[in-house]
Amino acid sequence: MRLKFLSLIASFLVLSVVIGSCVDGTEDYTYTADASLYAFRLDSVNGTMYEFTIDQINKVVYNRDSMPVGADTIINQILIDTLTVTGWVIHADTLVEEGDSINMLAAMNNDNGMKFTVYAGDGMTTCDYRIKVNVHTQDPDSLVWKNMQEVSPIFSEEVNEGAQKSILLNNKLLVYTSNTTYYSTSTDINQYGWSEGTVSGLPQTVDLSSLINCNEALYVLADGDLYTSTDGEAWSKVEALSGDLVSLIAVFPANEETGMPITLSAIKTVEGVNTYCATSDFASWTLGETVPEDFPTSHFYAAVQTNGSGVDKVTIVGMPHYNEKATIPWFSLDGLGWASLETSDSNYRCPKLNNPAIIFYGGQYYIMGGSFHSIFTSVTSIAWKATSSKFSMLEEFYMKGFYSLNIDKDNYIWIVWGGNGATNEVWRGRLNRLGFLIQ
C-alpha cells in the first residue's frame, strides 16, 4: 500500500505538469483545500453494521454503540466499508482507501485512537483525525467475578475448622472466625484491605451461623440468648429479647406505604413448642404461628421483593433437613407465619443444596450453594431452572467448601469461603447490565 501512496503522489505531480503545459496563462485552475473526512464505516461485525460519528470540532471518529465482546478477533483485519473524502487518506505513511482491509486493534478502546491524515485535493492541505473503536470489555447481562486476592491478600491463611460467617455492616465486610476474632475491610475497591479485630462480650457458645444485620446493628444467638453490636466489636446481651430463642430468620425492611417498621423475625420455644415470633420495638417478641417440622432452622438467607401492591415479601431458604430431596423456599409478609413454596412438579424444584443462599437480583430470584456447580433461577420463586452460561459460577468455585454470601449497596455479590475446614477465599461478582438497579 505504500507503493500505492508513492504512485499517487507521482501521478499528482505528472498531472500538474500536463495541465500546466496544455493551458495558456489566461485560465486559472484551483484545487480544493478541503481536507475533511465526511463518512467512515467499517464492515459488519457478527452481521451488524456499527455507525461511526465524526466529531468535526475535535477531529475524532468513534462508534456510539460499542461492538460486542470478541470483536477484537474481527477488527484485527477488517474491511473499510465507507471512506468519503475529497482527496485521499494516509495512515502510517500508507494510502488507505475504501474497500481496503486494515488492522484496527490499536484503535480499540483507546482514547488516543489511530491517527489518519486526510489530504485535500491540492496535495498540500492536511487534517489529522483520530479513529476510536469502542468494544464491550464484558459480556452484557453476564455475571462477572473477581478474585479479591488480586487486590489484597486474604484476611487469614489459616484454615478454620470451626464455624465462620461474613456479614455487612456500615459499608464494611466483616468475617467472624470465632467469638474472639473478626476481620474487616471496606467494600470500596479503592479501600479494600483486611485488618484484624478483637471481639468482646460474646460467649464461646455463640452460633455464628445466626449472625444477621438489622437496621445497621448486628444480632447473633448464643445459648438461646440474643446479643447485639453496633460496631461489630463490642457485644452485649439483649436482656428483653433473650431466652429460649432457636433461630434468627430474616429482617423485614421498613415500608412507608404499608406502615410496617423494620422487623426481626425469629423462632422461639414456647412451652416446648417452636413458635414464630417477631419484634419491631426490640423490647419484646410478638408470638405467631407454630413452626412446622419441615421448616429449616439454621443457616438462613433471605431475599426481599416488593409486590405490585407495595407489600414486601420476604423469601428465605435454610439448611435442608436430611430427608428432603429439594431446596424449598418459604415466604412471609410479617414474620409471624411462613408458607412453603414447594411445587408438586419435581421437574421445577431446586435441587437439594447444602447451605443454600437465595437472592433477589436483577428482577429474578437466584439460589446457589452446595457444590457451586450451578445457579438456579425463578421469576416466581416456585418453578426453578438452571441459569444460562452468562449468569453462572466459575469453575474455580466447584467443591470449594463452606461459604457465606452478602450483597452490598452497590449490588456486588460477596462470597467468602472459609470455616468448617474450607480454605479462605474472597470473590466479588456483579451482573454486567447497563442501568442495573436493585440491581
N, C-alpha and C positions, 0 to 999 in steps of 0.2 A: 504494500500500500504506500510505502514511502516513495517507490518509483512512480506511482500514480501522481503523488503530490509534485514531484520534480517535473514530470511531463506536463502537468497542468501549468506550472509556472513558466516552463519553456514555451508552451502553446500561447500563453497570455502575452509573452514578450514578442513572439513572432507575429501574433495578431496585431499588436500595437504598431509594429514596423510596417506591415502590409497596409493597414488602414492609413497610416501616415503618408505612405508613398502613393496612394491611389486617390487622394483628395487634394483639392487646391487650398490655398490659405484662406479662402473666404468662408469655409464651413467649419463650425466648431462641434466636436463630439465630446460629450461629458459622460463618464462612467459613474454609476451610483456609488455614493459613500455610505449606503445603508448597510450596517453590519449587525442587523438584528436577527435573532432566532424567532421564527414565527410559529413553528409547530414541532413537537417532538413526541414520539411514542415508540415504545419497544414492542416486540412481538408478544403474543399471548403467553401467559403463564398458567399452566394447567387449564387451558381453554378459556381463560379470562383476559380481556384487554384492560390494562390499567392506564387511565388517562394521566397525563403529566401537565402540571400547571407551570406556566412560565411567569416568574416574578421579574418584570422588566426593570423595575427600580433597583432591586438588589442583584439582578442578574443570576437568579437561582432557579433551577428547573427541578421539580420534585413531584412525586405521586402522592396525592392526599390519602388515597386508600392504600394501606400497606399490603404488600404482597404476602402470601401465606408462608408459614414455616416451611422450610425446604426449598424456597425459591432460589437460594444461592446455588443449587445444583443446576439451575436453568440459566440464570443470568451470567454464569461464568462463561457462556458463549451464546449470546442471544442476538437475533436479527434486529436491526433498526427498522421499524415499520414505517415511521414518518420522520422526516427531517427537512424542514422547509426554511430556506434562506435565499437571499438574492445573490449571494456569492458562493462561498464554499466554507467547509468546516475542517479544522485541523485539531487532532488530539495527539500529543506526544510526537510531534513532527510527522504525523501520518494523516493523510487525507481520509476523512470519514464521510461516507455517502449513504443515502437511503438504500436499504437492502443489504448493507454490509453486516457481517457478523462481528460482534465486539464483546470483550470481556468487561462486564460492569461490576465485578465484585468489589473493586476499590471504591465504588460509589455507594455500596450497601451500608445504610445506617451511619453514614459518615457525614458529619456536619460540614466538613470542608469539600466534600463531593469530589467529582472528577472534572478537571478543567478542560473545556472545549473552547477553542478560539474561532470565532466567526470572522471571516474575511469578506469585506464588501467587494462589489464588482470592480472598484477602482484598483484593487490589489494592494492598497495601502492602509485603508481604514480597517481597524480590527476592534473586536469586543469580546471579552472573556466571560463565559458562562460557567457556572458550577452545577453539575447534574448530580442530584441525590436520588438514590433508590431506597425507599422505605420498605422494610421487610419485617413482618412479625417475628420476634425472637422467641415467643412462646405460642403454643397452640391454643387458640381461643376455646373457652369452655372446658379447659383441661385443669386437672388438679396438679399443681406444681409443688414439688417438695424440695426442701433444702436441708442438708445435714449441717446442724449448727456447730458441729466440731470444726467446720471450716472457718467459722467466725471467731470462736473462742474455745479453749479446752473444756472438756466435760467437767461437771462440778465435783465428781469423785471417780477415781479409777477403781475404788474398792467395790467388790461385788457384795451387795447387801442380801443376806439370806433371809432377813425378816421382811415385814411389811413396809411399803413405801408408797407415797401419794404426792402428786403435784396438784397445785391449786393456784388460781389467780387472785391477787389482792392489790388494789390500787396501782394497776398497770405494771405489776411485778409478777413474775412466775416464781412460786416457792415450791421447793421439794423437801418433804419431810421424810427422813430416813429412820427416825426413832423419836422417842418422847423427849430427847435432849438436843437433837441436832437437826438443823434445816439449812438449806442453801437457797439463795435468791439471786435473781437477775432481772434487769429491766427487759420488757418485751420490745422495746425500741431497738431495732437492729444496730443503730449507731451507738447505743449504750449497753449492748449485750456483753455480759461477762459475769461470772459467778462469784459470789462471796459466801463464806460460811457463817452461820449464826448459831447462837445457843438458845435453846428453848427453856423456859421456866414455867412451872405451875402445872405441868401435865403428868398424870400418873404413868407408871411403867406399863399399865394395862390398857393404855389408850388404843382405840380402834381407829387406825389411820385411814382405813377404807371408808369411814363415815364422814370424813372431812368435807365440809361444804361451805360455800360463800353465800351469806345472806346479808344484803344491804351493806356491802363493804366491811363486813365483820366475819370472822371465821368461827365455825362451830364444829365440835367433834365430841364423840362419846367415849366414855371410859367407865366400865362397871355400871352401866345404866344411868350415869350422870352426864350432864351437859356442861361442856367447857367452851369458853369463848375468848377471842383475842381480836384486837383492832389493828395490831401491828405484825401479827404472826409470830412474835417472840414471847411476849408475856401473856400467860393464860390464867384465867380464873374460872372458878366453878359458878354456874348459874343456878343458885340455890332454888329459885322459884320454879324452875323447869326441870329439875333433876329428880331422879328416882324412877326405876322400872322402865327406862327407855330401851328399846330394842334396835331401832334404826332411825336414821335421818334420811327422808326420801327425796324431797325436792323443794325448791323455792318457787313460789308464785309471785311474779313481779307486781308492783303497784299498777293499777289500771284506773285512770281517771274517768274513763267512760262508764265503767261498771261500779266505780267507787270502792273496789277491792284494794285493801292495803297490802304491802309486802307481807307474805305469809310463809311460814316454815311448816312443812308437813313432815310428820314422823309416825313411828309406831311405838305404842306404849302398852305394857302389860297391865291390864286392869282386872283384878281378881282372877288372875291366872289365864286370862284370855288376851291375845294380841289384838289391839284396837288401833285404828287410825286416829290420829289427833293432829291438831294444827294450832298455831299461835300467830297472832299478828301484833299483840301488845307486848309480847315477850315477858309477860308476867304470870301467865297461866296457860294451860292447854285446854282446848275445846275438843271433847271426845266425839268421834264419828262412828263409822260402821266397824263391824268385826272384820279382821283381816282373814281372807280365805286361805286355805292351806297351800294353794298353788301360787300365791303371790310371793315374789322374791323378797329376801330380807337383807341383802347386802350388796355392796359394790354398785350403787345406783348411779345412773346417768340420766339426765332429763333434757328434753327439748321443748321449747315453748313456741306455740303458734297462735296467732290472733285470728279468730274466725271472722266471717263476714258481719257478724253482729257486734264485733268489738270485744268479744269474750276471749280471754286467754285460756287455751287448752294446753295442759302440761302432759306430755307423754314420757314415760320412763321405761327403762329396761334395767334389769339387775341380774345377778348371778343366777343362771337357771338351776332348778332342782335336778338332782342326779337322774331322776326318772323321766325328765322331759326330753322331747325329741326336736324341739324348736326353740328359738328365741322369741318369746311372746311379749310384746309391748303392752302397757297398761296406761290408761289416761284418767285424768280428773280435772274438774273445774274449780274445786275448792280445797282439795287435800283431805277432806273428811270421808271420801269414798272414792274407790278406784275401780274402773271397769276393764276387763280383759279385752284385748283386740285380736284374740286368736281367731283364725279363719279355719273353716272346716275343709277347705281345699288345700291339701298338702303341697300342691304344686306352687302355691303362692306364699308359703311360710318362709320366714327367715330361718336358715339352719341354726341348730344349737351351737352357740359360740361361748367359749369360756371368757368371762369378764367382758361382756359386750358393752359398747358405748353407742348412744343414739344422739344425733344432732339434727336440727332443722336448719338447712343451709342452702341458700340459693333457691328457695321455694320448694324444696323437697326434703323428705326425711332420709337419713342415711344411718345404717347400723354397721359397725365394724368391730373386730375383736378376734378372739380365738387365735388361729394360726396366721391371721392377717393375709390370707391368700386372696380374699375378695372383699368388696364392699357391696352392701345390699341397699337398694333404694326403693322408696314408695312415695306416692303422692298423698295417699290416704292414711298411711301408717298401718294398713291392714294387709294389702297384697304387696309382696316383696319380690324383687328380682335382682340379679347381679348387675352391677353397673357396667357401662361400656369401658373401653380401654382408656378413654380420656380421663374419666374420674375413677382412678384406681390406685391401688397400693403399689409400691415399688417392690422389686424382687428382694431388696435388702431387708424388707420388713418380715419376710416369711419366717415363721417359727422363731421370732426374736425373743419371745417370752412375755413376762408380765409388763404392764404399762399403765399409765394414766393419761387422760386426754382433757384439754381445755381449749376454748375459743376466746381470743382476746377481742378488744374493742375494735380492732382493725380487721377483724374476720379472719385472722390467721389461726389455723389449727395447730396446736402444740401437742406433740406426742412425746412423752418422757418414758423411756424404757428403764426398768430397774426394779429391784425388790424381788423377793422370792427366788433369788438365785440368778436373775437376769442381769446382763451387762448394761451398765448405764449408757444411754444414748439419748440425744435430744434432736428431734426433727420438727421443722415448721413447714406447713403447707397452706396453700390458698387456691381457691378457684380463680382461674385467669379469665375474667369476664369484664368487658367494658361497662362501667356504671354499676358494678356489682355492689349491691347494698343488702345487707342483712345485718347481711350477704347470704 
